[in-house]
Amino acid sequence: MGDSLSVADLVEVTDNKDSNPVVTVGSYDTSKEGDIQVEVTATDASGNSTTVTVSVKVVEKDTEAPVVTAKQG
C-alpha cells in the first residue's frame, strides 16, 4: 500500500506504423487496500488511440521480520 505502481509494466503496446506510441496512465490511489482500476491509453503519431482498463490488487506491505528462536535441548 502506498507504493508507486509501474502500470506500463502491466501492458504491451504495439502499432503497425509508430514504433513508439505515447502511453498515458490515468490517476489511481494505492493508499488503501483493495482492487483498483487503472486506465491506460496508447496514442500513435497519427492520433489514433486505444484505452484499456487494468485491474490491480493493492495489498498491505509485510514489514515485519520473521522470528527465529533456538530449540531447547
Secondary structure as UniProt FT lines:
FT   HELIX           7..10
FT   STRAND          22..25
FT   STRAND          34..43
FT   TURN            45..46
FT   STRAND          49..58
//
